[in-house]
Amino acid sequence: MKSRERILRTINGDKTDRVPVSLFIHDEGNFLSQVYNNLNVSDPLDCKFKLIDLQKNLGADIHLRMLHGMTPSWISYGGLNTDTQNENWEVISEESKRGNSLVKKYIIKTPKKELTQEFSISGVAPGTLNYACTKKPVKNIEDLEVIIEFEPPMDKGYPEKIKKIVEKVNFYLTDDGVTSIWAPGGSFNAASNLIDLDMLYSIFLTDEPFFEKLINFCMKRTFPFIEAISCSGVDIINFGGNVPGGFLGKKMYDKYVLPFEKKYIEFAKNFGVKTLYHNCGQASELVESYKELGSDIVEPFSPPPLGNSDLKEIKDRSEGKFTIIGNIDQINVIKNGSVDLVKEITKKTVQTGKKNGKFILQTTDYLEYGTPIENVEAYIKTGIEFGEY
């Protein structure tokens, strides 16, 4: 059975020969830069081809998670549309260095008000960059209303651009796996790109009209991107749910987050694409909420100390309502553990996860720079050996 069929049949709950064994690797920097020390991160397509080659050589069932170069940085990592200007939206930028970070300060002039934000690109490991809006543009509801009125929308050429990239990647990948793209959302993740977290975590209690206006605007500005991604030929669209995570508790999550997250999932599924919901933190208390979410996949149900999930318990409580991807600790096991520990944890995890199907073996998050290749090889070999049905 080819990897593509194995993964898709698993997601659908159909019988397969074994558990798919996949890797979570960023398509820019981190582990990819470790393997290819001359990696050209300015060429996103070549990075994806190298990532496919790497996983083929390792024998993994490829789940190619694409982010680098797939959406504009402002919609993916935070802040306002600084790519487009018009008579009502003038963008003035200034660059400076702060330690190992390139800092871009923006002033955005509109007919009603000037908006400001700061965006940073930081080197965190050899060949590895982090991108973040380090000073958010929305300080109050007045800022938000100005943005709602004047921010330019998604570029009209974006759907065709992303479709061409996916077409090239799918041709190169063939039947050796599936493709996915990180969407600019879910709801809290999208809102966190515009507003400070300390405000976001309380605003639904202190100023609910402001909160609802913010979330509804996030949907309005991100849904065109979600439609374009869903119609690009990609197999899966990935939604981030790590910002609300388990921090809010189930009661608050169900009341103020779940209704909006469901809208993101429902919107994407209208276009026939599979959906993935990612919460790499505390997730155990939200299993019943995720059963209502409607996503095809929920991941990664991290074990302690990274999270609070016991895979056997999660499998039982989920009742097959979604496919689980997880849940090998990529830091304490794959990066810092011995080969014997990797084999032991992988064997236990895949034997637990494969019961009743709808399980894909994977690390809980992306492989970090400095991860021993022999540990990755041991993980894949062990997962395949003990994942047979």
N, C-alpha and C positions, 0 to 999 in steps of 0.2 A: 504494500500500500504506500503510495506517495505521500509526502508530508502534507501537501495541501489538502488532499482528501481526508487524511487522518485528523487534521485540526478542525476542518469544517464539520466533519461527521461528529466529532466530539462535542462541538458547540451545539449541534442540533440534537444531541442525545442519542445518536445512532451508534451501533456496534462498530468497534475498530479492533485492529490486531493488538494494539498496545496504547499506553498513555503517550501522548505527544510530549516530547522533552525539548523545551524551548529555552532561549536565553533573552534576557532583557539587557540590551546594549544600546547606548545612545548612538545616534547616527552622526555624531560629531564629538571628537575628543574622548576623554576618559579611557576606557579599556581599548577602544578602537585606536587611539593614539599610541597606546602602549605596544600594540601589535604592529602597527605601521608607524614607525617613528618619523617618517617623512610625510605623514598625512597632510594633504592640502585642504584645510577646513574651509577655504574660500570656494571650493568646488563641491557643493552639496550632493550633486548626482554621483560623482566619483566616490564620495564617502559612503553612499548607499551601496554602490557596487562592491566596494571593498568589504562592507559589512556582510553582504550576501556571501561573498567568497569565503570570508572567515568562518561563518557558521556552516557552510557546506563542508569545509575542510574538517571542522570539528564533529560533524555528523549530527548536528542539531536539526530539529524540526523548526524551520525558520518562521518566526513571527517578526517581520520587519516593521519596527515602530519608527515612523518618520515624523520628525519635527524640524530639523535643520533645513532652512530654505523653503519650507512648505507654506508658511503663512508669514505676513509681515511682522516684524519684531514687536510693533506697537500693540497688535491684537493678541499676540502669543504671550509676551512677557510683561506687558504693562504700559500704561500711559495712553496718551491720545494719538490721533492720527497725525504724525509728523512727516508723512510721506507726501501729502497732498496739500496744496495751497490754493486759495481763491480769494476773491475780494472781501469775503467775510471771515477768512481764516488764514492769517499771516503767521508763518512760523519763523522764529529767530532762534538760532542755536549757537552755543559756545562750548568748545571742548577744552578739557583740562585733565591732568593726571593727578590721581590721588592714590599713592602707594602703587599697587599693581593693577589699579583700575583706571580705565578710560571713562571719564565722566562727561556726559552730554547734558548741559543745562538748556532748557527750552523756555522761551516766552512765546505764547500764542495770543495774538491780538485778534479780538472779535469786535463787532460794533458795540457790544455792551460791556465787555470786561476783558482784562488781560488774565490769562491763565498761566501757571508755571508748573514745571515738573522737572525731575532729574532722572536720567537713565544711565546705568552703569554697566560696563562690560569688564569683568574681572577675571584674571588668570588664577585658577585654583590648583592646577596641576599641569605638567608638561603637555602642551597641545590642547588644554582643556579650558574653556571659557564659560563663565556664568553670566547670564543676562538678567537684569532686573530693573524695574522702575523703583528707584530708591527714595524718591520723594514724589508722592502721589498728587495728581492734579485736583482731585475733588476734596475740598475742605468743608463744604457746606452745601445746602440744597440750591443756593443761588448759582454756585459753580456748575452743578449738575444741569440746571435748567439752561444755562448758556451753552453747554456742550451738546445737550439734546437739540437745541435750535441750530447750531452752526457746524458741528463736526462733520467733515466730508465722509461719505460712506465708503464701503469697499470699492476698490477699483473695478470697473466693468470688465477688464481683461483678465481678472484673476481666475475665474472658472476655467477658461481655456488654457491658461498657463499651468494650473495644477493638473489638469487632465493630461497634458502632454508629458509631464514628469512621471505621473503614475503609469502611463502607458509604457514608457521606457523601462521603468523599474519592473513592472509585471513581465515584460518581455525577457528581461535579464533573469528574473527569478524563476520563471517557468512553473513547474509543479512542485518545487522544493519548499514551498511554504505559502504564507499569506501576508498581505500588506495591511498596515493600519496607519492612520494619521492622527496626531493629537489635535483635538478641536480646541478653540478658544472658549472653554467652559468646562463644566457646569456653572451653575448660577453663582455660588459663592466664590469659586475660583475666578470667574470673570469679573466679579465685583471687586475682588482683592487687587485687581490690576489698576483700579481707579481710586481706591480709598484705603486709608491705613487700617490695618487689622484690628487695632484696639477700638476703632470706631465701628468697624464692620461687625465685630462680635457683640456689640451692644445696641446698635442702632435700631434693630427690629423691636427692641423693648422700649427705647427712649423716644423714637420718632418713627413710627411704623409707616406713615405716608412717605417720608424720605426714603426709607428702606425699599418699599414697593416700587417707587419711581426709579430708584437705582437699579433694581433687579430687572424691571421691565425694559429699561433702556439697554441693559447688558444683553438681553435677549434680542432686542431690535438690532443692535450693532453686530452681534455675533451670528445670528441665524443665517444671514446670507453666506457667510463663510462655511457654516455647517452644511448648508445645502450644496455648495460647490464641492466640498470635500466628499459628501455622501454620493454625489453623482460623478465622481472623478474616475471610477473604476476600482477604487480601493475596497478591500473586503470588510474592514472593521473601522469604525470611528471611535476614538478614545476620548472619554470625558474625565476630567479631574474632579475628584471629590475629596481631596486631601485637606483642603482649607476648612470646610466644616468638620470633616472627619468625625472623631468621637468627642471633640472638645466641648460641643454644645450639649451633649447628652441626648438620649433618644427622644424625650418629650419635645425639646426645642427643635431638634432636627426634623421631626415629623411635622411640626406645625409651620416652621419658617423656611425650611430648606427643601424637604421632599416634594412638595407640590410643584416647585419650580424645576427641580432636577428631572421630574417626570416629564415636564414639557420639553426639555432638551432631548431626552431619550425618545419620546414619541415623535418629535419633529424629524429626527434623523431616520427613524425606522420607517417613516412614510416613504422614503426613497429606496427602501429595500436593502439597506446596509446593516450589518451586524453592529451592535453597540457594546462597548466596554466601559465600565465604571471603575475608576482607580482611587482607592484610599489606602495609602501605604502606612497609616498610623493606627490609632485605636479604632477597631472596627467590630469587635465581637458583639457589642451591645446594639449594633445596627443591622444585624442579619435579618430580622423580621421587617425592618424598613426597606432593606434591599430587595426583599421578596415582592414588595409593592412597587418598587422602582420600575420594573419592567425591562431592565437591561439584560441582554443575552449573556453577558459575562460580568462578573465582579471579581476584583483582585485587590491585593494579594493575600489578605488575611495574615499579616505578619505575625510570626511567633514572638514570644518574649526573647530578648528585652526590647526589640524594635517595635513590637506591637503587643497585643493581648489576646491573640487568637490560638485556640487549640483546633487543629485541622479536623480531627474526628468529630468534635462537637459541632463545628461549623457545617460539616457535611451533613450531619444528622438534622440540624435545625434548618438548613437551606431547602431541604426536601426536593432537591433537583430543580428548583425554580430558576436557577441560573448556573452557568458553567463557572467553576472556580479556577483561577490561574494562581498558582503559588506553590509552596510557601517556604522556600529555602532561604535562610538568612544569608544575604550576599556579603555581609561584613564579617560577622563572627564565625561563620562556617566557611564560605567560599574564599574569602580574602585572607582571613587570619587563622583558619583552622588547618589541621594536618590533612593529608590525603585520606588517612583512615577515618577521620571525623567526617569528612565530606561523604565518603562511601556509606558510613553508618547512618547519617542523617538523611541522605538521599534515599536509601533503601527504605527506611521507616516511613518517610513522607510519601513516596510513590505508592507503597503498599496500602497506606491509609487512604490516600486520595483516590485511588482507582476503583474503590468500592462503589458500585452503582454508576460508574462512568461520570461524564460531565466534569472532568478534571484534566487540567494541563499542568504538567510540572514545570516550574520556573523559579528563578530567584525572585525575592520579594520586591526588589528594585534593581536599578541599573548596576552593572559591574563597574567597580571603581578602578581607577588607575592604580597599578601595583598588585592586582589580583594574579596569583600564580596560575599560569596556563595549565599546569598539571592538575590543579584542583578543578578547573573547568572541565578538563578532559575526563577526570574521575567522576564528576557529577553526571555528565552526559552518558558515559558508559554504564554507570550504575543504574541510572534512570531507565535506560533502554532495557537492561537485563532484567530488572525486577518490575518493569511496568507492563509486561505482557499479560494479556487476558486469557 
